[in-house]
Amino acid sequence: MKRSWPLLVSASLVLSLAVPLLHGGLVSLEVLRAVPVREILLLLGMIVLAWLCNAARIRLLAGALGRRLARRDAFAIVVASEFAGVATPAGAGCPATYVLLLSRHGLPVSSGAAVVAVDSAVDLIFFGTALPVVAVLVVADGNMASPLRLLGLMSVLAVLGSAALFFLLSNGRALAGACALTLCRWGWLQGVRFRLLRGLLRFRRSARLLAGMGAARLGLLYFYCLLHWLLRYSVLPLVLLALGKSLSWGYLFAMQGLLLFVGQATFLPGGGGGVELGFSALLAPHLDAGTTAAALLLWRFVTFYWYLLAGAPVFALVASQLGGLARTPSP
């Protein structure tokens, strides 16, 4: 994996540039040249604000487990984890990096996994409550065909994810018992049985503690989640406005939600190739080829390249600190 990772990232970057250029040609670059620098800085600033919102969420969740995180540390964890997410297939590196860096700051792996799980559950709750509003916006604008099918898909995914988390929290003891029976049948795994069960029980306790946060903290947690996704999903409408175009926000919301899942299902890091093809197909009926390609290049720069450029040095820094801790001899 270490050898193939640079090739995968390179292939993703090449495809993310090649698809829009093949679709819109050099005209797309001429369209991009007309975008003021201040507009691009505004879009990048929105992503930084979204990272700050996520950092606030992590601090709240860690605080519920009795571990106080400094704002700088929480922000570094978020930026490094977001980098790992876009730099690995299906975003697999994001939750793993969260858990690893949280453990560096004193949270056990099981508790860190609980933080990530509850954080993801809040995201699902947001999509479950936002989708009806988006559906009304789409219907009001007359876009009832394809967007509604996308909203239906997102609704099913949100419901299934929420149900899975509820089942895990409600049946943690039964699941732990089932794991124990399975491990007992496989003799060669009995050596790790108690360690695994201890981790499962800690995870269950941590998740229950997080779920039992006070109403004020839960409200603040959801507010940060809401603000994060509104910032993220407002990037594309502002990109189109910067290019002198305008489309239904509801349609663009549904479109970005679908592209998020397409990116997760694409093998290449950041969804390279798949996201670009989906973007072009969904915007081509509404915009000319040059504008569609220019919008794609600018949107991907803000939501993909920026994550790599800004996240790489932060990830390298925290990775070097982890390496230094690993080399420190025990007293």
C-alpha positions, -999 to 999 in steps of 0.1 A, spaced: 0 0 0 29 24 8 42 19 -27 9 21 -45 -4 52 -25 16 78 -45 5 62 -78 -32 63 -67 -30 99 -56 -12 109 -88 -38 90 -109 -66 108 -90 -51 142 -96 -45 135 -133 -81 124 -138 -95 153 -118 -77 176 -142 -81 157 -174 -119 152 -173 -128 189 -171 -102 199 -196 -114 172 -221 -150 183 -214 -145 220 -217 -112 224 -235 -90 255 -231 -121 276 -230 -126 266 -193 -92 281 -184 -102 314 -201 -134 314 -180 -114 307 -148 -91 337 -155 -121 360 -152 -127 349 -115 -114 375 -91 -88 364 -66 -109 376 -37 -137 352 -47 -113 323 -45 -100 334 -12 -135 336 1 -142 301 -9 -110 288 7 -119 308 39 -152 290 40 -134 256 41 -112 268 69 -143 279 88 -158 245 82 -127 229 97 -130 252 127 -166 240 132 -154 204 131 -126 212 156 -153 226 179 -173 194 175 -143 173 184 -135 194 215 -171 191 227 -171 153 223 -137 149 239 -148 171 267 -178 148 273 -153 120 279 -133 141 304 -104 150 280 -99 187 273 -84 195 239 -67 228 230 -82 246 201 -50 244 182 -47 207 188 -83 200 177 -78 221 145 -46 202 137 -65 169 142 -93 179 119 -70 192 91 -47 162 92 -77 138 92 -94 156 63 -61 153 44 -60 116 52 -96 112 40 -91 128 6 -57 111 1 -70 75 7 -95 54 -13 -131 58 0 -119 82 26 -107 53 48 -78 73 63 -100 100 79 -116 80 108 -84 61 114 -64 93 116 -90 108 140 -87 78 163 -49 77 162 -45 114 169 -71 114 196 -53 86 213 -21 107 212 -40 133 232 -51 108 259 -82 92 246 -82 54 245 -87 39 210 -122 27 219 -132 62 232 -117 78 201 -138 54 179 -168 64 199 -161 101 192 -159 94 155 -190 73 155 -211 99 173 -197 127 152 -208 107 121 -242 101 136 -247 138 140 -239 142 103 -266 116 95 -291 135 117 -283 167 98 -289 150 64 -321 134 77 -335 168 88 -321 188 59 -334 166 31 -371 174 35 -362 212 33 -341 205 2 -369 185 -13 -393 214 -9 -368 237 -25 -363 214 -55 -400 209 -60 -406 246 -58 -381 252 -86 -397 225 -107 -367 201 -107 -387 170 -98 -372 142 -118 -335 133 -112 -330 154 -80 -358 137 -62 -343 103 -70 -310 116 -56 -328 128 -24 -344 94 -21 -311 77 -23 -296 100 3 -326 95 26 -322 57 25 -285 60 33 -291 83 62 -318 61 76 -297 30 73 -267 47 89 -288 60 118 -305 26 123 -271 8 123 -257 32 150 -289 29 171 -286 -9 169 -250 -9 179 -256 13 210 -288 -6 220 -273 -41 215 -237 -36 225 -238 -62 252 -254 -88 229 -228 -80 202 -200 -83 226 -213 -117 237 -216 -129 201 -180 -118 195 -169 -137 226 -186 -169 214 -170 -165 180 -136 -160 194 -140 -190 217 -146 -212 187 -114 -200 170 -87 -212 194 -59 -192 177 -78 -160 184 -84 -166 221 -52 -147 230 -68 -114 219 -104 -122 231 -102 -103 264 -84 -74 248 -111 -71 221 -140 -75 245 -125 -48 268 -122 -25 238 -159 -32 228 -171 -25 263 -151 7 265 -165 18 232 -201 11 243 -196 30 276 -180 59 258 -208 60 231 -234 60 258 -217 88 277 -215 109 245 -252 101 237 -261 113 272 -246 148 268 -267 176 282 -292 194 260 -271 225 257 -240 206 245 -260 185 221 -276 217 207 -242 233 203 -229 202 187 -257 201 161 -252 238 155 -215 233 146 -225 204 124 -252 225 106 -228 253 101 -201 230 88 -223 214 61 -239 247 51 -204 261 45 -193 230 26 -225 229 4 -226 266 -3 -192 264 -21 -207 252 -54 -235 279 -56 -209 306 -49 -186 291 -75 -213 294 -101 -221 329 -90 -184 338 -94 -187 325 -130 -219 346 -136 -243 316 -134 -270 306 -109 -288 273 -103 -313 261 -77 -295 257 -43 -317 226 -36 -306 210 -68 -269 218 -61 -273 204 -25 -287 171 -38 -261 170 -64 -232 175 -40 -247 149 -17 -247 124 -45 -212 133 -55 -201 128 -19 -213 92 -20 -198 87 -55 -164 98 -42 -167 73 -13 -175 45 -37 -147 54 -62 -115 35 -56 -91 64 -62 -84 89 -35 -107 119 -34 -130 101 -59 -108 111 -88 -125 105 -121 -159 94 -108 -167 127 -91 -157 147 -122 -178 125 -145 -208 128 -122 -204 166 -119 -202 170 -157 -232 148 -163 -254 167 -137 -244 202 -147 -241 197 -185 -279 201 -191 -278 235 -174 -245 251 -185 -223 252 -215 -192 229 -217 -167 257 -209 -186 270 -179 -192 234 -166 -155 226 -168 -145 259 -152 -169 253 -123 -156 218 -119 -120 229 -118 -127 257 -92 -150 235 -71 -125 207 -70 -96 230 -62 -115 242 -31 -129 208 -20 -100 185 -30 -67 202 -39 -70 227 -10 -74 197 14 -42 182 0 -22 215 -1 -32 227 33 -35 193 50 -2 178 38 21 199 60 -2 196 91 -3 158 86 35 156 82 39 176 114 16 155 135 31 123 119 66 134 129 55 141 164 40 106 166 72 92 153 91 111 179 69 97 207 74 62 193 112 65 194 112 79 230 124 51 253 101 42 282 113 54 316 
